[in-house]
């Protein structure tokens, strides 16, 4: 799946209702913050207020701050917002391998401290970054006021995919091998199919590959660290779009896709249940990159959590009524 091609096409398409698209600030470094060991991470903060909303992206070549260009400007009208490039992404320096959740959470905590972004934080994370946000909130619960997790990875994902989709392991190994090859030599033909200003940087391939290879270890780390989120308001947005799920699954049958979707929703339900104020909302017609194809849903979810933080109310899925797929029993 060539994420950058899809991303650039989507960002130049007609904006979704309510989306405020300002791509230009995401096309160059905004503020490079020294986090130690001679490394700098790029962070882009706009707006004012508290809690600060912190955006983090999935593990894809060409990702980083750019996928939030349809969401961050709108949220910045409510409070302070910061998107950033993880190590090896966008304009940030590469990080030491392996790129585990432990390393990434440490980087983010140092970045926010040195950039002068004080807690409390509302963490907004997409895909694999859902693991990182979940671990950050488990380790530093006093710093996190709430979370919005956009079709996030979580503990148990690898087992689910390996069980319900027999081709998963082989396809994932092939994908990682290609990414590692591009990390060794980004001028290879298969690497040049990915456009964008960072595709020729070895770290743009190497660091995401290391993150993806560490996802099983990251899930175990989260399981070990997580003892519940108390009453932290958490809203999980689960994508439900069978056509896009089939495409992203690299040849999975419709039955396998339906089974994975049911198990995926169940994992999200389990994560939401770690808080007495957690909810998992299934968003019909949404692709995995919901902040791009349905940015208004993500904006509304953030607005809802912002409203609920000072209350004792639980998040609601009433704005997005949708049938819930069921997990296949084994």
NUVOSE-713345 format. One line per field, with one value per residue (C-alpha): residue in three letters; x, y, z. Coordinates in Angstrom, 3 decimals, padded with zeros to 6 digits. Example, Ala and Ser with C-alpha at 12.3 -4.5 7.8 and 13.67 -1.06 7.14 Angstrom:
2
residuo: [ALA; SER]
c1: [012.300; 013.670]
c2: [-004.500; -001.060]
c3: [007.800; 007.140]
***
This chain:
330
residuo: [UNK; UNK; UNK; UNK; UNK; UNK; UNK; UNK; UNK; UNK; UNK; UNK; UNK; UNK; UNK; UNK; UNK; UNK; UNK; UNK; UNK; UNK; UNK; UNK; UNK; UNK; UNK; UNK; UNK; UNK; UNK; UNK; UNK; UNK; UNK; UNK; UNK; UNK; UNK; UNK; UNK; UNK; UNK; UNK; UNK; UNK; UNK; UNK; UNK; UNK; UNK; UNK; UNK; UNK; UNK; UNK; UNK; UNK; UNK; UNK; UNK; UNK; UNK; UNK; UNK; UNK; UNK; UNK; UNK; UNK; UNK; UNK; UNK; UNK; UNK; UNK; UNK; UNK; UNK; UNK; UNK; UNK; UNK; UNK; UNK; UNK; UNK; UNK; UNK; UNK; UNK; UNK; UNK; UNK; UNK; UNK; UNK; UNK; UNK; UNK; UNK; UNK; UNK; UNK; UNK; UNK; UNK; UNK; UNK; UNK; UNK; UNK; UNK; UNK; UNK; UNK; UNK; UNK; UNK; UNK; UNK; UNK; UNK; UNK; UNK; UNK; UNK; UNK; UNK; UNK; UNK; UNK; UNK; UNK; UNK; UNK; UNK; UNK; UNK; UNK; UNK; UNK; UNK; UNK; UNK; UNK; UNK; UNK; UNK; UNK; UNK; UNK; UNK; UNK; UNK; UNK; UNK; UNK; UNK; UNK; UNK; UNK; UNK; UNK; UNK; UNK; UNK; UNK; UNK; UNK; UNK; UNK; UNK; UNK; UNK; UNK; UNK; UNK; UNK; UNK; UNK; UNK; UNK; UNK; UNK; UNK; UNK; UNK; UNK; UNK; UNK; UNK; UNK; UNK; UNK; UNK; UNK; UNK; UNK; UNK; UNK; UNK; UNK; UNK; UNK; UNK; UNK; UNK; UNK; UNK; UNK; UNK; UNK; UNK; UNK; UNK; UNK; UNK; UNK; UNK; UNK; UNK; UNK; UNK; UNK; UNK; UNK; UNK; UNK; UNK; UNK; UNK; UNK; UNK; UNK; UNK; UNK; UNK; UNK; UNK; UNK; UNK; UNK; UNK; UNK; UNK; UNK; UNK; UNK; UNK; UNK; UNK; UNK; UNK; UNK; UNK; UNK; UNK; UNK; UNK; UNK; UNK; UNK; UNK; UNK; UNK; UNK; UNK; UNK; UNK; UNK; UNK; UNK; UNK; UNK; UNK; UNK; UNK; UNK; UNK; UNK; UNK; UNK; UNK; UNK; UNK; UNK; UNK; UNK; UNK; UNK; UNK; UNK; UNK; UNK; UNK; UNK; UNK; UNK; UNK; UNK; UNK; UNK; UNK; UNK; UNK; UNK; UNK; UNK; UNK; UNK; UNK; UNK; UNK; UNK; UNK; UNK; UNK; UNK; UNK; UNK; UNK; UNK; UNK; UNK; UNK; UNK; UNK; UNK; UNK]
c1: [000.000; 001.610; 000.300; 001.982; 000.357; -003.087; -002.396; -001.295; -004.253; -006.672; -005.230; -005.650; -009.200; -012.276; -012.182; -014.730; -017.398; -015.958; -012.368; -009.871; -007.053; -003.777; -001.153; 001.687; 002.841; 003.276; 005.598; 008.623; 010.109; 008.394; 010.414; 013.270; 013.682; 016.844; 015.787; 019.342; 021.887; 022.273; 018.727; 016.012; 012.287; 010.024; 006.941; 004.217; 002.081; -000.798; -003.659; -003.857; -005.453; -005.495; -005.452; -002.973; -004.046; -001.122; -001.429; 000.523; 000.371; 000.492; 003.676; 003.723; 006.337; 005.484; 003.476; 004.141; 002.419; 000.890; -002.054; -003.419; -003.634; -007.424; -007.928; -005.330; -006.289; -009.928; -009.014; -006.564; -009.582; -010.513; -007.161; -003.420; -002.521; 000.778; 001.520; 004.990; 007.203; 008.427; 012.100; 012.839; 009.622; 009.179; 011.791; 012.842; 016.212; 016.392; 016.198; 018.305; 016.962; 014.785; 011.909; 009.812; 006.885; 009.161; 011.602; 008.852; 007.016; 010.327; 010.984; 007.538; 007.750; 011.149; 009.954; 006.939; 009.014; 011.759; 009.291; 007.538; 004.203; 002.948; 000.296; -002.535; -002.632; -005.430; -003.729; -005.038; -003.383; -003.904; -003.048; 000.146; 000.390; -002.631; -000.266; 002.116; -000.636; -002.110; 001.285; 001.990; -001.353; -000.708; 002.703; 001.792; -001.931; -001.640; -000.438; -003.222; -006.719; -008.225; -007.645; -009.144; -007.781; -008.385; -008.651; -005.766; -003.459; -003.625; -002.551; -003.745; -003.662; -000.934; -002.687; -005.995; -004.545; -002.486; -005.534; -008.200; -006.055; -003.660; -001.688; -000.995; 002.395; 003.864; 002.515; 003.792; 007.245; 007.341; 006.263; 008.934; 011.602; 010.733; 010.850; 014.219; 015.577; 014.467; 016.108; 019.377; 018.934; 015.977; 016.808; 015.553; 012.734; 010.092; 011.024; 010.709; 006.988; 006.436; 006.499; 007.079; 010.024; 011.199; 010.972; 014.692; 015.749; 016.812; 015.260; 011.868; 011.805; 014.008; 012.288; 008.688; 009.886; 011.384; 008.160; 006.057; 008.428; 008.100; 004.293; 003.977; 006.493; 004.680; 001.384; 003.009; 004.537; 001.117; -000.445; 002.232; 001.915; -001.860; -003.874; -006.888; -007.380; -009.750; -012.309; -010.230; -012.559; -011.533; -013.194; -012.089; -013.124; -013.241; -013.310; -015.928; -015.414; -015.297; -013.939; -011.004; -010.337; -010.166; -007.754; -005.558; -005.503; -003.642; -005.927; -007.900; -011.231; -014.447; -015.030; -011.548; -012.097; -015.419; -013.822; -010.893; -013.307; -015.298; -012.181; -010.738; -013.886; -013.792; -010.182; -011.202; -014.129; -011.719; -009.408; -012.312; -013.443; -010.155; -011.839; -015.175; -015.610; -014.474; -016.463; -015.723; -017.676; -017.890; -017.795; -019.521; -017.919; -014.663; -011.291; -008.374; -007.043; -010.207; -008.526; -008.114; -011.361; -013.676; -011.873; -015.126; -015.636; -012.235; -012.799; -016.199; -014.716; -012.014; -014.609; -016.717; -013.791; -012.782; -016.322; -016.381; -012.981; -014.284; -017.427; -018.187; -020.109; -019.221; -018.527; -021.405; -021.541; -024.972; -023.574; -022.363; -025.026; -023.690; -024.180; -021.441; -019.682; -019.401; -016.251; -016.082; -015.987; -013.183]
c2: [000.000; 003.243; 005.656; 008.811; 008.521; 008.132; 010.913; 013.487; 012.648; 012.984; 016.282; 017.797; 016.524; 018.541; 019.178; 017.376; 019.535; 021.238; 020.495; 023.352; 022.369; 024.261; 021.907; 024.411; 024.565; 020.790; 020.816; 022.166; 021.966; 024.187; 023.819; 021.369; 020.576; 018.979; 015.924; 014.803; 012.455; 014.970; 014.296; 016.794; 016.227; 018.491; 019.836; 022.165; 023.926; 026.343; 027.679; 028.498; 026.937; 023.785; 020.833; 020.710; 018.313; 016.157; 014.482; 011.348; 009.378; 005.812; 004.022; 004.842; 006.308; 009.962; 010.237; 012.557; 015.897; 016.084; 013.688; 016.095; 019.101; 018.655; 018.402; 020.414; 023.923; 023.373; 022.047; 024.938; 027.239; 025.445; 025.006; 024.604; 021.832; 020.153; 017.622; 016.167; 013.912; 010.823; 009.929; 009.166; 010.741; 014.033; 016.527; 014.729; 013.050; 009.239; 007.366; 004.498; 001.042; -000.700; 001.774; 000.310; 001.913; 002.406; 004.453; 006.449; 007.303; 008.457; 010.650; 012.251; 013.005; 014.649; 016.568; 018.032; 019.012; 020.689; 022.342; 023.935; 022.176; 021.472; 018.912; 018.118; 016.531; 015.208; 012.523; 011.989; 009.010; 007.089; 003.458; 002.238; 005.533; 004.303; 001.874; 004.707; 006.979; 004.129; 003.401; 007.110; 007.446; 004.268; 005.521; 009.161; 009.185; 012.494; 014.154; 012.872; 014.372; 012.195; 010.313; 010.067; 006.973; 006.758; 003.112; 002.319; -000.643; -002.284; -005.351; -008.579; -007.238; -009.590; -012.655; -011.575; -011.028; -014.216; -016.264; -014.743; -013.958; -016.844; -014.848; -012.030; -013.179; -013.825; -010.564; -008.578; -010.120; -009.249; -005.686; -005.296; -006.764; -004.195; -001.346; -002.523; -002.778; 000.800; 001.802; 000.393; 002.000; 004.378; 004.696; 001.165; 001.093; -000.098; 002.722; 005.454; 004.680; 006.593; 010.363; 013.129; 015.093; 012.345; 009.142; 009.224; 009.398; 005.946; 006.651; 007.295; 003.551; 002.168; 003.672; 002.757; -000.776; -001.075; 000.210; -002.319; -005.154; -004.216; -004.176; -007.532; -006.471; -003.147; -004.905; -006.966; -003.785; -002.130; -005.202; -005.099; -001.369; -000.970; -001.344; 000.644; 004.329; 005.152; 007.710; 009.178; 010.048; 007.926; 007.815; 005.173; 005.584; 002.222; 002.312; 000.200; 000.196; -003.303; -002.250; -000.356; -003.072; -005.653; -003.502; -002.857; -006.564; -007.443; -010.108; -011.231; -012.873; -011.086; -013.652; -013.019; -009.273; -009.576; -011.785; -009.403; -006.454; -008.172; -009.031; -005.546; -003.972; -006.352; -005.356; -001.693; -002.428; -004.055; -001.035; 001.394; -000.704; 000.092; 003.386; 003.878; 006.674; 004.880; 004.329; 002.626; 004.148; 002.297; 004.759; 003.340; 004.218; 005.356; 004.162; 003.527; 007.076; 008.674; 012.005; 012.348; 010.974; 011.929; 014.707; 016.116; 012.896; 013.255; 016.956; 016.250; 013.456; 015.788; 018.487; 015.959; 014.842; 018.476; 019.118; 015.992; 016.394; 018.613; 016.488; 012.944; 012.066; 009.217; 009.745; 008.959; 007.394; 008.898; 011.157; 008.128; 005.380; 002.255; -001.522; -003.216; -006.198; -009.254; -011.223; -014.775; -017.254; -019.828]
c3: [000.000; -001.183; 001.415; 000.111; -003.324; -001.762; 000.714; -001.858; -004.104; -001.215; -000.031; -003.492; -003.883; -002.982; 000.784; 002.914; 004.581; 007.629; 006.660; 006.815; 004.459; 004.830; 003.393; 002.960; 006.616; 006.586; 003.576; 005.444; 008.924; 011.484; 014.676; 015.113; 018.814; 020.205; 022.230; 023.050; 021.466; 018.644; 017.391; 016.519; 016.032; 013.998; 015.790; 014.494; 017.109; 016.432; 018.527; 022.222; 025.258; 027.355; 027.093; 024.244; 021.481; 020.313; 016.887; 015.904; 012.640; 011.346; 010.235; 006.529; 004.215; 003.676; 006.882; 009.840; 010.307; 006.806; 007.351; 009.989; 007.644; 007.358; 011.116; 013.032; 011.785; 012.781; 016.219; 016.695; 016.862; 020.099; 021.860; 021.411; 018.950; 018.057; 015.320; 015.019; 012.920; 014.772; 014.379; 010.723; 009.456; 007.651; 008.800; 011.994; 012.393; 012.358; 015.638; 016.961; 016.183; 017.119; 016.981; 019.788; 021.602; 024.610; 022.509; 020.813; 024.036; 025.507; 022.469; 022.656; 026.360; 025.920; 022.846; 024.640; 027.651; 025.605; 023.226; 026.206; 025.717; 029.255; 030.171; 030.264; 026.802; 024.630; 022.554; 019.010; 017.327; 014.090; 013.362; 014.999; 016.903; 018.868; 020.583; 021.416; 022.750; 024.801; 026.372; 026.981; 028.796; 030.821; 031.952; 032.512; 033.405; 035.264; 032.061; 029.799; 029.946; 027.216; 023.972; 020.487; 018.735; 014.974; 013.831; 016.182; 016.491; 019.883; 021.824; 020.180; 016.621; 015.389; 016.788; 015.247; 011.780; 011.818; 012.859; 010.621; 007.576; 006.787; 004.203; 006.647; 007.938; 004.479; 003.066; 006.032; 005.766; 002.066; 002.821; 005.512; 003.219; 000.553; 003.076; 004.401; 000.844; 000.233; 003.513; 002.162; -001.270; -001.787; -005.511; -006.248; -008.797; -006.323; -003.929; -006.555; -006.934; -003.695; -004.366; -001.884; -000.478; 001.890; -000.178; -001.023; 002.630; 003.926; 007.342; 005.696; 004.970; 007.728; 010.765; 009.760; 008.943; 012.420; 013.998; 012.094; 012.978; 016.670; 016.819; 018.590; 021.246; 021.564; 022.239; 024.989; 026.459; 026.550; 028.181; 030.869; 031.555; 031.352; 034.534; 033.419; 032.587; 035.439; 034.260; 031.415; 028.479; 025.498; 022.089; 019.578; 015.927; 014.136; 010.330; 008.569; 004.808; 003.345; -000.058; 001.441; 004.005; 001.200; -000.802; 002.237; 003.083; -000.129; -001.519; 001.525; 000.745; 001.663; 004.424; 005.857; 005.698; 007.549; 010.209; 010.684; 010.894; 013.624; 015.606; 015.060; 016.495; 019.465; 020.237; 020.137; 022.438; 024.912; 024.830; 025.348; 028.319; 030.084; 031.069; 032.769; 030.225; 027.095; 023.887; 020.567; 017.675; 014.348; 011.435; 008.352; 005.011; 006.608; 005.401; 007.718; 007.171; 008.520; 009.227; 005.449; 004.003; 006.896; 008.788; 010.146; 012.146; 013.815; 014.491; 016.059; 018.191; 019.512; 020.208; 022.140; 024.316; 024.919; 026.195; 028.375; 030.072; 032.928; 033.395; 034.481; 031.321; 028.987; 025.251; 022.886; 019.420; 018.707; 015.995; 014.012; 014.141; 012.463; 012.576; 014.557; 012.970; 015.224; 015.908; 014.560; 017.465; 017.658]
***
